[in-house]
Amino acid sequence: ATGRQKHGTKAATTKRKLKSGTLVARMSTKLKRAGYRSRYRLRKQIVEPVFGQIKQARGFRQFLLRSIDKVKAEWAMICIAHNLAKLAAAR
């Protein structure tokens, strides 16, 4: 990320000078092109934040069970708990 962006704004609110050739400067120039800007903006709408919320707010860092079937069942329970907590908070 090249800077902070509030939801609903068109551009990042960063005011710092960037040294040319740095990774941040290259990403910044890449995002100034229309195709990349709209694609990068979609990251706020996809499921990435949900994984962060589950990791941070729910404290889920690793699976406790082994085997793919048990992990799928554990993940389903975590998702149910996450969705129920969000529904309860909305009321």
HTML snippet that shows the backbone in 3Dmol.js (N, CA, C, O; Angstrom):
<script src="https://3Dmol.org/build/3Dmol-min.js"></script>
<div id="view" style="width:600px;height:400px;position:relative"></div>
<script>
const pdb = `
ATOM      1  N   ALA A   1       0.835  -1.179   0.000  1.00  0.00           N
ATOM      2  CA  ALA A   1       0.000   0.000   0.000  1.00  0.00           C
ATOM      3  C   ALA A   1       0.880   1.243   0.000  1.00  0.00           C
ATOM      4  O   ALA A   1       1.944   1.266   0.620  1.00  0.00           O
ATOM      5  N   THR A   2       0.434   2.249  -0.686  1.00  0.00           N
ATOM      6  CA  THR A   2       1.228   3.471  -0.804  1.00  0.00           C
ATOM      7  C   THR A   2       0.794   4.542   0.173  1.00  0.00           C
ATOM      8  O   THR A   2       1.493   5.544   0.322  1.00  0.00           O
ATOM      9  N   GLY A   3      -0.307   4.373   0.831  1.00  0.00           N
ATOM     10  CA  GLY A   3      -0.786   5.358   1.787  1.00  0.00           C
ATOM     11  C   GLY A   3      -2.167   4.985   2.276  1.00  0.00           C
ATOM     12  O   GLY A   3      -2.756   4.005   1.820  1.00  0.00           O
ATOM     13  N   ARG A   4      -2.671   5.757   3.190  1.00  0.00           N
ATOM     14  CA  ARG A   4      -3.994   5.514   3.741  1.00  0.00           C
ATOM     15  C   ARG A   4      -5.061   6.055   2.802  1.00  0.00           C
ATOM     16  O   ARG A   4      -4.867   7.086   2.158  1.00  0.00           O
ATOM     17  N   GLN A   5      -6.196   5.352   2.726  1.00  0.00           N
ATOM     18  CA  GLN A   5      -7.305   5.818   1.917  1.00  0.00           C
ATOM     19  C   GLN A   5      -8.590   5.557   2.680  1.00  0.00           C
ATOM     20  O   GLN A   5      -8.888   4.413   3.023  1.00  0.00           O
ATOM     21  N   LYS A   6      -9.341   6.590   2.945  1.00  0.00           N
ATOM     22  CA  LYS A   6     -10.617   6.433   3.614  1.00  0.00           C
ATOM     23  C   LYS A   6     -11.632   5.921   2.614  1.00  0.00           C
ATOM     24  O   LYS A   6     -11.533   6.194   1.418  1.00  0.00           O
ATOM     25  N   HIS A   7     -12.610   5.178   3.109  1.00  0.00           N
ATOM     26  CA  HIS A   7     -13.655   4.653   2.230  1.00  0.00           C
ATOM     27  C   HIS A   7     -14.434   5.803   1.615  1.00  0.00           C
ATOM     28  O   HIS A   7     -14.800   6.757   2.301  1.00  0.00           O
ATOM     29  N   GLY A   8     -14.680   5.705   0.336  1.00  0.00           N
ATOM     30  CA  GLY A   8     -15.450   6.717  -0.362  1.00  0.00           C
ATOM     31  C   GLY A   8     -14.604   7.804  -1.003  1.00  0.00           C
ATOM     32  O   GLY A   8     -15.131   8.601  -1.780  1.00  0.00           O
ATOM     33  N   THR A   9     -13.299   7.868  -0.704  1.00  0.00           N
ATOM     34  CA  THR A   9     -12.448   8.876  -1.328  1.00  0.00           C
ATOM     35  C   THR A   9     -11.841   8.305  -2.594  1.00  0.00           C
ATOM     36  O   THR A   9     -11.774   7.089  -2.773  1.00  0.00           O
ATOM     37  N   LYS A  10     -11.405   9.183  -3.459  1.00  0.00           N
ATOM     38  CA  LYS A  10     -10.869   8.739  -4.742  1.00  0.00           C
ATOM     39  C   LYS A  10      -9.367   8.468  -4.711  1.00  0.00           C
ATOM     40  O   LYS A  10      -8.871   7.703  -5.538  1.00  0.00           O
ATOM     41  N   ALA A  11      -8.636   9.072  -3.782  1.00  0.00           N
ATOM     42  CA  ALA A  11      -7.186   8.893  -3.766  1.00  0.00           C
ATOM     43  C   ALA A  11      -6.693   8.743  -2.336  1.00  0.00           C
ATOM     44  O   ALA A  11      -7.361   9.144  -1.383  1.00  0.00           O
ATOM     45  N   ALA A  12      -5.513   8.161  -2.209  1.00  0.00           N
ATOM     46  CA  ALA A  12      -4.902   8.005  -0.894  1.00  0.00           C
ATOM     47  C   ALA A  12      -4.566   9.377  -0.323  1.00  0.00           C
ATOM     48  O   ALA A  12      -4.318  10.323  -1.071  1.00  0.00           O
ATOM     49  N   THR A  13      -4.557   9.482   0.997  1.00  0.00           N
ATOM     50  CA  THR A  13      -4.352  10.773   1.645  1.00  0.00           C
ATOM     51  C   THR A  13      -2.904  11.010   2.042  1.00  0.00           C
ATOM     52  O   THR A  13      -2.624  11.896   2.849  1.00  0.00           O
ATOM     53  N   THR A  14      -1.987  10.238   1.495  1.00  0.00           N
ATOM     54  CA  THR A  14      -0.584  10.403   1.845  1.00  0.00           C
ATOM     55  C   THR A  14      -0.016  11.681   1.228  1.00  0.00           C
ATOM     56  O   THR A  14      -0.354  12.020   0.094  1.00  0.00           O
ATOM     57  N   LYS A  15       0.828  12.382   1.950  1.00  0.00           N
ATOM     58  CA  LYS A  15       1.432  13.625   1.479  1.00  0.00           C
ATOM     59  C   LYS A  15       2.956  13.548   1.466  1.00  0.00           C
ATOM     60  O   LYS A  15       3.620  14.568   1.279  1.00  0.00           O
ATOM     61  N   ARG A  16       3.520  12.357   1.663  1.00  0.00           N
ATOM     62  CA  ARG A  16       4.972  12.248   1.764  1.00  0.00           C
ATOM     63  C   ARG A  16       5.629  12.195   0.392  1.00  0.00           C
ATOM     64  O   ARG A  16       5.030  11.759  -0.591  1.00  0.00           O
ATOM     65  N   LYS A  17       6.871  12.649   0.353  1.00  0.00           N
ATOM     66  CA  LYS A  17       7.655  12.583  -0.883  1.00  0.00           C
ATOM     67  C   LYS A  17       8.215  11.176  -1.030  1.00  0.00           C
ATOM     68  O   LYS A  17       8.680  10.586  -0.055  1.00  0.00           O
ATOM     69  N   LEU A  18       8.174  10.643  -2.231  1.00  0.00           N
ATOM     70  CA  LEU A  18       8.667   9.299  -2.479  1.00  0.00           C
ATOM     71  C   LEU A  18       9.970   9.357  -3.264  1.00  0.00           C
ATOM     72  O   LEU A  18      10.080  10.103  -4.238  1.00  0.00           O
ATOM     73  N   LYS A  19      10.952   8.575  -2.845  1.00  0.00           N
ATOM     74  CA  LYS A  19      12.201   8.472  -3.590  1.00  0.00           C
ATOM     75  C   LYS A  19      11.946   7.603  -4.808  1.00  0.00           C
ATOM     76  O   LYS A  19      11.344   6.535  -4.701  1.00  0.00           O
ATOM     77  N   SER A  20      12.401   8.058  -5.961  1.00  0.00           N
ATOM     78  CA  SER A  20      12.166   7.282  -7.175  1.00  0.00           C
ATOM     79  C   SER A  20      12.978   5.994  -7.115  1.00  0.00           C
ATOM     80  O   SER A  20      14.111   5.982  -6.633  1.00  0.00           O
ATOM     81  N   GLY A  21      12.397   4.930  -7.602  1.00  0.00           N
ATOM     82  CA  GLY A  21      13.064   3.648  -7.605  1.00  0.00           C
ATOM     83  C   GLY A  21      12.710   2.761  -6.429  1.00  0.00           C
ATOM     84  O   GLY A  21      12.998   1.565  -6.460  1.00  0.00           O
ATOM     85  N   THR A  22      12.097   3.308  -5.396  1.00  0.00           N
ATOM     86  CA  THR A  22      11.702   2.480  -4.257  1.00  0.00           C
ATOM     87  C   THR A  22      10.458   1.685  -4.620  1.00  0.00           C
ATOM     88  O   THR A  22       9.763   2.011  -5.583  1.00  0.00           O
ATOM     89  N   LEU A  23      10.185   0.654  -3.856  1.00  0.00           N
ATOM     90  CA  LEU A  23       9.006  -0.167  -4.129  1.00  0.00           C
ATOM     91  C   LEU A  23       7.723   0.637  -3.998  1.00  0.00           C
ATOM     92  O   LEU A  23       6.797   0.472  -4.792  1.00  0.00           O
ATOM     93  N   VAL A  24       7.668   1.512  -2.990  1.00  0.00           N
ATOM     94  CA  VAL A  24       6.466   2.323  -2.782  1.00  0.00           C
ATOM     95  C   VAL A  24       6.266   3.283  -3.956  1.00  0.00           C
ATOM     96  O   VAL A  24       5.139   3.481  -4.410  1.00  0.00           O
ATOM     97  N   ALA A  25       7.350   3.877  -4.445  1.00  0.00           N
ATOM     98  CA  ALA A  25       7.246   4.807  -5.576  1.00  0.00           C
ATOM     99  C   ALA A  25       6.792   4.080  -6.836  1.00  0.00           C
ATOM    100  O   ALA A  25       5.973   4.595  -7.597  1.00  0.00           O
ATOM    101  N   ARG A  26       7.325   2.889  -7.050  1.00  0.00           N
ATOM    102  CA  ARG A  26       6.923   2.129  -8.238  1.00  0.00           C
ATOM    103  C   ARG A  26       5.457   1.719  -8.151  1.00  0.00           C
ATOM    104  O   ARG A  26       4.733   1.764  -9.145  1.00  0.00           O
ATOM    105  N   MET A  27       5.024   1.322  -6.958  1.00  0.00           N
ATOM    106  CA  MET A  27       3.619   0.951  -6.790  1.00  0.00           C
ATOM    107  C   MET A  27       2.720   2.164  -6.961  1.00  0.00           C
ATOM    108  O   MET A  27       1.630   2.056  -7.523  1.00  0.00           O
ATOM    109  N   SER A  28       3.166   3.309  -6.483  1.00  0.00           N
ATOM    110  CA  SER A  28       2.392   4.534  -6.610  1.00  0.00           C
ATOM    111  C   SER A  28       2.193   4.912  -8.076  1.00  0.00           C
ATOM    112  O   SER A  28       1.085   5.270  -8.478  1.00  0.00           O
ATOM    113  N   THR A  29       3.247   4.835  -8.870  1.00  0.00           N
ATOM    114  CA  THR A  29       3.111   5.160 -10.297  1.00  0.00           C
ATOM    115  C   THR A  29       2.262   4.121 -11.012  1.00  0.00           C
ATOM    116  O   THR A  29       1.535   4.445 -11.951  1.00  0.00           O
ATOM    117  N   LYS A  30       2.354   2.877 -10.569  1.00  0.00           N
ATOM    118  CA  LYS A  30       1.540   1.824 -11.172  1.00  0.00           C
ATOM    119  C   LYS A  30       0.058   2.071 -10.900  1.00  0.00           C
ATOM    120  O   LYS A  30      -0.785   1.855 -11.771  1.00  0.00           O
ATOM    121  N   LEU A  31      -0.255   2.528  -9.675  1.00  0.00           N
ATOM    122  CA  LEU A  31      -1.647   2.756  -9.310  1.00  0.00           C
ATOM    123  C   LEU A  31      -2.232   3.998  -9.955  1.00  0.00           C
ATOM    124  O   LEU A  31      -3.453   4.148  -9.998  1.00  0.00           O
ATOM    125  N   LYS A  32      -1.397   4.887 -10.454  1.00  0.00           N
ATOM    126  CA  LYS A  32      -1.901   6.086 -11.122  1.00  0.00           C
ATOM    127  C   LYS A  32      -2.531   5.755 -12.468  1.00  0.00           C
ATOM    128  O   LYS A  32      -3.319   6.537 -13.000  1.00  0.00           O
ATOM    129  N   ARG A  33      -2.186   4.601 -13.015  1.00  0.00           N
ATOM    130  CA  ARG A  33      -2.816   4.165 -14.258  1.00  0.00           C
ATOM    131  C   ARG A  33      -4.213   3.655 -13.954  1.00  0.00           C
ATOM    132  O   ARG A  33      -4.414   2.976 -12.947  1.00  0.00           O
ATOM    133  N   ALA A  34      -5.166   3.965 -14.790  1.00  0.00           N
ATOM    134  CA  ALA A  34      -6.581   3.707 -14.512  1.00  0.00           C
ATOM    135  C   ALA A  34      -6.886   2.227 -14.296  1.00  0.00           C
ATOM    136  O   ALA A  34      -7.662   1.896 -13.399  1.00  0.00           O
ATOM    137  N   GLY A  35      -6.314   1.346 -15.069  1.00  0.00           N
ATOM    138  CA  GLY A  35      -6.631  -0.078 -14.956  1.00  0.00           C
ATOM    139  C   GLY A  35      -6.224  -0.653 -13.616  1.00  0.00           C
ATOM    140  O   GLY A  35      -6.968  -1.440 -13.031  1.00  0.00           O
ATOM    141  N   TYR A  36      -5.061  -0.276 -13.120  1.00  0.00           N
ATOM    142  CA  TYR A  36      -4.595  -0.789 -11.843  1.00  0.00           C
ATOM    143  C   TYR A  36      -5.336  -0.151 -10.679  1.00  0.00           C
ATOM    144  O   TYR A  36      -5.620  -0.820  -9.685  1.00  0.00           O
ATOM    145  N   ARG A  37      -5.649   1.119 -10.789  1.00  0.00           N
ATOM    146  CA  ARG A  37      -6.296   1.839  -9.696  1.00  0.00           C
ATOM    147  C   ARG A  37      -7.646   1.208  -9.362  1.00  0.00           C
ATOM    148  O   ARG A  37      -7.947   0.960  -8.194  1.00  0.00           O
ATOM    149  N   SER A  38      -8.451   0.950 -10.382  1.00  0.00           N
ATOM    150  CA  SER A  38      -9.771   0.384 -10.116  1.00  0.00           C
ATOM    151  C   SER A  38      -9.666  -1.048  -9.609  1.00  0.00           C
ATOM    152  O   SER A  38     -10.465  -1.466  -8.772  1.00  0.00           O
ATOM    153  N   ARG A  39      -8.697  -1.800 -10.103  1.00  0.00           N
ATOM    154  CA  ARG A  39      -8.515  -3.172  -9.653  1.00  0.00           C
ATOM    155  C   ARG A  39      -8.055  -3.213  -8.196  1.00  0.00           C
ATOM    156  O   ARG A  39      -8.517  -4.048  -7.417  1.00  0.00           O
ATOM    157  N   TYR A  40      -7.151  -2.317  -7.836  1.00  0.00           N
ATOM    158  CA  TYR A  40      -6.626  -2.275  -6.467  1.00  0.00           C
ATOM    159  C   TYR A  40      -7.701  -1.793  -5.491  1.00  0.00           C
ATOM    160  O   TYR A  40      -7.727  -2.210  -4.333  1.00  0.00           O
ATOM    161  N   ARG A  41      -8.579  -0.921  -5.960  1.00  0.00           N
ATOM    162  CA  ARG A  41      -9.650  -0.399  -5.123  1.00  0.00           C
ATOM    163  C   ARG A  41     -10.642  -1.503  -4.747  1.00  0.00           C
ATOM    164  O   ARG A  41     -11.277  -1.433  -3.695  1.00  0.00           O
ATOM    165  N   LEU A  42     -10.775  -2.519  -5.599  1.00  0.00           N
ATOM    166  CA  LEU A  42     -11.694  -3.616  -5.333  1.00  0.00           C
ATOM    167  C   LEU A  42     -11.271  -4.464  -4.143  1.00  0.00           C
ATOM    168  O   LEU A  42     -12.081  -5.232  -3.625  1.00  0.00           O
ATOM    169  N   ARG A  43     -10.023  -4.345  -3.696  1.00  0.00           N
ATOM    170  CA  ARG A  43      -9.548  -5.144  -2.566  1.00  0.00           C
ATOM    171  C   ARG A  43     -10.352  -4.866  -1.310  1.00  0.00           C
ATOM    172  O   ARG A  43     -10.444  -5.736  -0.443  1.00  0.00           O
ATOM    173  N   LYS A  44     -10.942  -3.676  -1.182  1.00  0.00           N
ATOM    174  CA  LYS A  44     -11.750  -3.353  -0.012  1.00  0.00           C
ATOM    175  C   LYS A  44     -13.086  -4.083  -0.031  1.00  0.00           C
ATOM    176  O   LYS A  44     -13.747  -4.181   1.003  1.00  0.00           O
ATOM    177  N   GLN A  45     -13.492  -4.594  -1.184  1.00  0.00           N
ATOM    178  CA  GLN A  45     -14.796  -5.216  -1.319  1.00  0.00           C
ATOM    179  C   GLN A  45     -14.735  -6.735  -1.310  1.00  0.00           C
ATOM    180  O   GLN A  45     -15.774  -7.389  -1.221  1.00  0.00           O
ATOM    181  N   ILE A  46     -13.552  -7.306  -1.399  1.00  0.00           N
ATOM    182  CA  ILE A  46     -13.452  -8.758  -1.486  1.00  0.00           C
ATOM    183  C   ILE A  46     -13.289  -9.359  -0.098  1.00  0.00           C
ATOM    184  O   ILE A  46     -13.407  -8.645   0.898  1.00  0.00           O
ATOM    185  N   VAL A  47     -13.027 -10.626  -0.016  1.00  0.00           N
ATOM    186  CA  VAL A  47     -13.055 -11.336   1.252  1.00  0.00           C
ATOM    187  C   VAL A  47     -11.793 -11.180   2.093  1.00  0.00           C
ATOM    188  O   VAL A  47     -11.743 -11.709   3.204  1.00  0.00           O
ATOM    189  N   GLU A  48     -10.780 -10.481   1.612  1.00  0.00           N
ATOM    190  CA  GLU A  48      -9.558 -10.317   2.397  1.00  0.00           C
ATOM    191  C   GLU A  48      -9.813  -9.783   3.808  1.00  0.00           C
ATOM    192  O   GLU A  48      -9.234 -10.321   4.752  1.00  0.00           O
ATOM    193  N   PRO A  49     -10.638  -8.766   4.004  1.00  0.00           N
ATOM    194  CA  PRO A  49     -10.864  -8.260   5.361  1.00  0.00           C
ATOM    195  C   PRO A  49     -11.449  -9.299   6.308  1.00  0.00           C
ATOM    196  O   PRO A  49     -11.178  -9.260   7.508  1.00  0.00           O
ATOM    197  N   VAL A  50     -12.251 -10.229   5.785  1.00  0.00           N
ATOM    198  CA  VAL A  50     -12.864 -11.238   6.641  1.00  0.00           C
ATOM    199  C   VAL A  50     -11.801 -12.127   7.272  1.00  0.00           C
ATOM    200  O   VAL A  50     -11.895 -12.464   8.453  1.00  0.00           O
ATOM    201  N   PHE A  51     -10.794 -12.508   6.499  1.00  0.00           N
ATOM    202  CA  PHE A  51      -9.728 -13.338   7.056  1.00  0.00           C
ATOM    203  C   PHE A  51      -8.967 -12.575   8.138  1.00  0.00           C
ATOM    204  O   PHE A  51      -8.586 -13.153   9.156  1.00  0.00           O
ATOM    205  N   GLY A  52      -8.749 -11.306   7.925  1.00  0.00           N
ATOM    206  CA  GLY A  52      -8.091 -10.484   8.934  1.00  0.00           C
ATOM    207  C   GLY A  52      -8.926 -10.351  10.189  1.00  0.00           C
ATOM    208  O   GLY A  52      -8.392 -10.378  11.298  1.00  0.00           O
ATOM    209  N   GLN A  53     -10.240 -10.207  10.028  1.00  0.00           N
ATOM    210  CA  GLN A  53     -11.122 -10.110  11.192  1.00  0.00           C
ATOM    211  C   GLN A  53     -11.143 -11.413  11.973  1.00  0.00           C
ATOM    212  O   GLN A  53     -11.144 -11.403  13.204  1.00  0.00           O
ATOM    213  N   ILE A  54     -11.161 -12.526  11.268  1.00  0.00           N
ATOM    214  CA  ILE A  54     -11.165 -13.819  11.949  1.00  0.00           C
ATOM    215  C   ILE A  54      -9.849 -14.020  12.692  1.00  0.00           C
ATOM    216  O   ILE A  54      -9.842 -14.518  13.817  1.00  0.00           O
ATOM    217  N   LYS A  55      -8.751 -13.640  12.076  1.00  0.00           N
ATOM    218  CA  LYS A  55      -7.455 -13.808  12.739  1.00  0.00           C
ATOM    219  C   LYS A  55      -7.300 -12.876  13.923  1.00  0.00           C
ATOM    220  O   LYS A  55      -6.846 -13.307  14.983  1.00  0.00           O
ATOM    221  N   GLN A  56      -7.662 -11.618  13.775  1.00  0.00           N
ATOM    222  CA  GLN A  56      -7.427 -10.627  14.816  1.00  0.00           C
ATOM    223  C   GLN A  56      -8.505 -10.656  15.896  1.00  0.00           C
ATOM    224  O   GLN A  56      -8.190 -10.834  17.072  1.00  0.00           O
ATOM    225  N   ALA A  57      -9.758 -10.485  15.519  1.00  0.00           N
ATOM    226  CA  ALA A  57     -10.832 -10.369  16.503  1.00  0.00           C
ATOM    227  C   ALA A  57     -11.173 -11.705  17.155  1.00  0.00           C
ATOM    228  O   ALA A  57     -11.477 -11.753  18.347  1.00  0.00           O
ATOM    229  N   ARG A  58     -11.126 -12.770  16.397  1.00  0.00           N
ATOM    230  CA  ARG A  58     -11.477 -14.081  16.943  1.00  0.00           C
ATOM    231  C   ARG A  58     -10.264 -14.814  17.509  1.00  0.00           C
ATOM    232  O   ARG A  58     -10.416 -15.814  18.211  1.00  0.00           O
ATOM    233  N   GLY A  59      -9.070 -14.327  17.211  1.00  0.00           N
ATOM    234  CA  GLY A  59      -7.857 -14.945  17.743  1.00  0.00           C
ATOM    235  C   GLY A  59      -7.521 -16.278  17.107  1.00  0.00           C
ATOM    236  O   GLY A  59      -6.820 -17.092  17.708  1.00  0.00           O
ATOM    237  N   PHE A  60      -8.012 -16.513  15.898  1.00  0.00           N
ATOM    238  CA  PHE A  60      -7.761 -17.786  15.225  1.00  0.00           C
ATOM    239  C   PHE A  60      -6.454 -17.702  14.451  1.00  0.00           C
ATOM    240  O   PHE A  60      -6.332 -16.924  13.505  1.00  0.00           O
ATOM    241  N   ARG A  61      -5.487 -18.499  14.853  1.00  0.00           N
ATOM    242  CA  ARG A  61      -4.178 -18.486  14.189  1.00  0.00           C
ATOM    243  C   ARG A  61      -3.797 -19.827  13.587  1.00  0.00           C
ATOM    244  O   ARG A  61      -3.019 -19.872  12.634  1.00  0.00           O
ATOM    245  N   GLN A  62      -4.326 -20.914  14.119  1.00  0.00           N
ATOM    246  CA  GLN A  62      -3.993 -22.223  13.562  1.00  0.00           C
ATOM    247  C   GLN A  62      -5.125 -23.206  13.836  1.00  0.00           C
ATOM    248  O   GLN A  62      -5.904 -23.038  14.774  1.00  0.00           O
ATOM    249  N   PHE A  63      -5.197 -24.222  13.006  1.00  0.00           N
ATOM    250  CA  PHE A  63      -6.205 -25.257  13.191  1.00  0.00           C
ATOM    251  C   PHE A  63      -5.771 -26.186  14.315  1.00  0.00           C
ATOM    252  O   PHE A  63      -4.582 -26.454  14.488  1.00  0.00           O
ATOM    253  N   LEU A  64      -6.737 -26.671  15.069  1.00  0.00           N
ATOM    254  CA  LEU A  64      -6.452 -27.560  16.193  1.00  0.00           C
ATOM    255  C   LEU A  64      -6.543 -29.028  15.808  1.00  0.00           C
ATOM    256  O   LEU A  64      -5.968 -29.885  16.478  1.00  0.00           O
ATOM    257  N   LEU A  65      -7.258 -29.319  14.737  1.00  0.00           N
ATOM    258  CA  LEU A  65      -7.468 -30.697  14.311  1.00  0.00           C
ATOM    259  C   LEU A  65      -6.636 -31.012  13.083  1.00  0.00           C
ATOM    260  O   LEU A  65      -6.138 -30.113  12.406  1.00  0.00           O
ATOM    261  N   ARG A  66      -6.491 -32.299  12.805  1.00  0.00           N
ATOM    262  CA  ARG A  66      -5.753 -32.747  11.615  1.00  0.00           C
ATOM    263  C   ARG A  66      -6.692 -33.511  10.691  1.00  0.00           C
ATOM    264  O   ARG A  66      -7.727 -34.014  11.129  1.00  0.00           O
ATOM    265  N   SER A  67      -6.344 -33.595   9.458  1.00  0.00           N
ATOM    266  CA  SER A  67      -7.055 -34.212   8.331  1.00  0.00           C
ATOM    267  C   SER A  67      -7.958 -33.159   7.687  1.00  0.00           C
ATOM    268  O   SER A  67      -8.498 -32.278   8.356  1.00  0.00           O
ATOM    269  N   ILE A  68      -8.098 -33.276   6.407  1.00  0.00           N
ATOM    270  CA  ILE A  68      -8.810 -32.256   5.638  1.00  0.00           C
ATOM    271  C   ILE A  68     -10.283 -32.179   6.038  1.00  0.00           C
ATOM    272  O   ILE A  68     -10.857 -31.091   6.069  1.00  0.00           O
ATOM    273  N   ASP A  69     -10.894 -33.313   6.340  1.00  0.00           N
ATOM    274  CA  ASP A  69     -12.310 -33.300   6.730  1.00  0.00           C
ATOM    275  C   ASP A  69     -12.507 -32.581   8.060  1.00  0.00           C
ATOM    276  O   ASP A  69     -13.449 -31.802   8.209  1.00  0.00           O
ATOM    277  N   LYS A  70     -11.632 -32.833   9.019  1.00  0.00           N
ATOM    278  CA  LYS A  70     -11.752 -32.185  10.319  1.00  0.00           C
ATOM    279  C   LYS A  70     -11.441 -30.692  10.220  1.00  0.00           C
ATOM    280  O   LYS A  70     -12.068 -29.881  10.902  1.00  0.00           O
ATOM    281  N   VAL A  71     -10.479 -30.329   9.377  1.00  0.00           N
ATOM    282  CA  VAL A  71     -10.147 -28.917   9.189  1.00  0.00           C
ATOM    283  C   VAL A  71     -11.306 -28.187   8.523  1.00  0.00           C
ATOM    284  O   VAL A  71     -11.621 -27.057   8.897  1.00  0.00           O
ATOM    285  N   LYS A  72     -11.945 -28.818   7.541  1.00  0.00           N
ATOM    286  CA  LYS A  72     -13.119 -28.207   6.901  1.00  0.00           C
ATOM    287  C   LYS A  72     -14.240 -27.985   7.912  1.00  0.00           C
ATOM    288  O   LYS A  72     -14.902 -26.948   7.895  1.00  0.00           O
ATOM    289  N   ALA A  73     -14.448 -28.963   8.792  1.00  0.00           N
ATOM    290  CA  ALA A  73     -15.492 -28.825   9.806  1.00  0.00           C
ATOM    291  C   ALA A  73     -15.131 -27.720  10.801  1.00  0.00           C
ATOM    292  O   ALA A  73     -15.994 -26.943  11.209  1.00  0.00           O
ATOM    293  N   GLU A  74     -13.861 -27.653  11.189  1.00  0.00           N
ATOM    294  CA  GLU A  74     -13.425 -26.610  12.116  1.00  0.00           C
ATOM    295  C   GLU A  74     -13.576 -25.225  11.483  1.00  0.00           C
ATOM    296  O   GLU A  74     -14.032 -24.289  12.140  1.00  0.00           O
ATOM    297  N   TRP A  75     -13.195 -25.091  10.212  1.00  0.00           N
ATOM    298  CA  TRP A  75     -13.320 -23.809   9.510  1.00  0.00           C
ATOM    299  C   TRP A  75     -14.788 -23.400   9.387  1.00  0.00           C
ATOM    300  O   TRP A  75     -15.122 -22.223   9.529  1.00  0.00           O
ATOM    301  N   ALA A  76     -15.663 -24.373   9.123  1.00  0.00           N
ATOM    302  CA  ALA A  76     -17.096 -24.078   9.030  1.00  0.00           C
ATOM    303  C   ALA A  76     -17.621 -23.552  10.360  1.00  0.00           C
ATOM    304  O   ALA A  76     -18.418 -22.615  10.383  1.00  0.00           O
ATOM    305  N   MET A  77     -17.184 -24.143  11.461  1.00  0.00           N
ATOM    306  CA  MET A  77     -17.621 -23.675  12.779  1.00  0.00           C
ATOM    307  C   MET A  77     -17.093 -22.272  13.071  1.00  0.00           C
ATOM    308  O   MET A  77     -17.803 -21.456  13.658  1.00  0.00           O
ATOM    309  N   ILE A  78     -15.868 -21.986  12.673  1.00  0.00           N
ATOM    310  CA  ILE A  78     -15.289 -20.654  12.879  1.00  0.00           C
ATOM    311  C   ILE A  78     -16.064 -19.620  12.069  1.00  0.00           C
ATOM    312  O   ILE A  78     -16.359 -18.533  12.568  1.00  0.00           O
ATOM    313  N   CYS A  79     -16.393 -19.950  10.830  1.00  0.00           N
ATOM    314  CA  CYS A  79     -17.155 -19.030   9.985  1.00  0.00           C
ATOM    315  C   CYS A  79     -18.556 -18.793  10.540  1.00  0.00           C
ATOM    316  O   CYS A  79     -19.055 -17.668  10.510  1.00  0.00           O
ATOM    317  N   ILE A  80     -19.189 -19.844  11.044  1.00  0.00           N
ATOM    318  CA  ILE A  80     -20.521 -19.698  11.643  1.00  0.00           C
ATOM    319  C   ILE A  80     -20.446 -18.770  12.854  1.00  0.00           C
ATOM    320  O   ILE A  80     -21.275 -17.874  13.012  1.00  0.00           O
ATOM    321  N   ALA A  81     -19.443 -18.995  13.708  1.00  0.00           N
ATOM    322  CA  ALA A  81     -19.287 -18.150  14.895  1.00  0.00           C
ATOM    323  C   ALA A  81     -19.028 -16.696  14.503  1.00  0.00           C
ATOM    324  O   ALA A  81     -19.559 -15.777  15.127  1.00  0.00           O
ATOM    325  N   HIS A  82     -18.220 -16.495  13.480  1.00  0.00           N
ATOM    326  CA  HIS A  82     -17.921 -15.137  13.014  1.00  0.00           C
ATOM    327  C   HIS A  82     -19.188 -14.451  12.493  1.00  0.00           C
ATOM    328  O   HIS A  82     -19.466 -13.302  12.837  1.00  0.00           O
ATOM    329  N   ASN A  83     -19.945 -15.159  11.669  1.00  0.00           N
ATOM    330  CA  ASN A  83     -21.170 -14.587  11.101  1.00  0.00           C
ATOM    331  C   ASN A  83     -22.220 -14.313  12.172  1.00  0.00           C
ATOM    332  O   ASN A  83     -22.908 -13.293  12.114  1.00  0.00           O
ATOM    333  N   LEU A  84     -22.353 -15.208  13.146  1.00  0.00           N
ATOM    334  CA  LEU A  84     -23.314 -14.986  14.220  1.00  0.00           C
ATOM    335  C   LEU A  84     -22.916 -13.795  15.086  1.00  0.00           C
ATOM    336  O   LEU A  84     -23.771 -13.020  15.516  1.00  0.00           O
ATOM    337  N   ALA A  85     -21.625 -13.653  15.337  1.00  0.00           N
ATOM    338  CA  ALA A  85     -21.154 -12.503  16.126  1.00  0.00           C
ATOM    339  C   ALA A  85     -21.421 -11.198  15.390  1.00  0.00           C
ATOM    340  O   ALA A  85     -21.788 -10.202  16.013  1.00  0.00           O
ATOM    341  N   LYS A  86     -21.242 -11.190  14.077  1.00  0.00           N
ATOM    342  CA  LYS A  86     -21.534  -9.985  13.299  1.00  0.00           C
ATOM    343  C   LYS A  86     -23.030  -9.677  13.280  1.00  0.00           C
ATOM    344  O   LYS A  86     -23.430  -8.516  13.352  1.00  0.00           O
ATOM    345  N   LEU A  87     -23.849 -10.717  13.182  1.00  0.00           N
ATOM    346  CA  LEU A  87     -25.296 -10.498  13.224  1.00  0.00           C
ATOM    347  C   LEU A  87     -25.740  -9.981  14.583  1.00  0.00           C
ATOM    348  O   LEU A  87     -26.599  -9.102  14.660  1.00  0.00           O
ATOM    349  N   ALA A  88     -25.169 -10.513  15.653  1.00  0.00           N
ATOM    350  CA  ALA A  88     -25.527 -10.070  16.998  1.00  0.00           C
ATOM    351  C   ALA A  88     -25.104  -8.635  17.235  1.00  0.00           C
ATOM    352  O   ALA A  88     -25.810  -7.885  17.908  1.00  0.00           O
ATOM    353  N   ALA A  89     -23.970  -8.246  16.696  1.00  0.00           N
ATOM    354  CA  ALA A  89     -23.480  -6.869  16.862  1.00  0.00           C
ATOM    355  C   ALA A  89     -24.325  -5.874  16.064  1.00  0.00           C
ATOM    356  O   ALA A  89     -24.419  -4.703  16.432  1.00  0.00           O
ATOM    357  N   ALA A  90     -24.933  -6.333  14.984  1.00  0.00           N
ATOM    358  CA  ALA A  90     -25.731  -5.447  14.131  1.00  0.00           C
ATOM    359  C   ALA A  90     -27.103  -5.137  14.749  1.00  0.00           C
ATOM    360  O   ALA A  90     -27.758  -4.170  14.359  1.00  0.00           O
ATOM    361  N   ARG A  91     -27.514  -5.927  15.674  1.00  0.00           N
ATOM    362  CA  ARG A  91     -28.840  -5.712  16.279  1.00  0.00           C
ATOM    363  C   ARG A  91     -28.803  -4.759  17.390  1.00  0.00           C
ATOM    364  O   ARG A  91     -29.836  -4.478  17.997  1.00  0.00           O
TER     365      ARG A  91
END
`;
const viewer = $3Dmol.createViewer("view");
viewer.addModel(pdb, "pdb");
viewer.setStyle({}, {cartoon: {color: "spectrum"}});
viewer.zoomTo();
viewer.render();
</script>
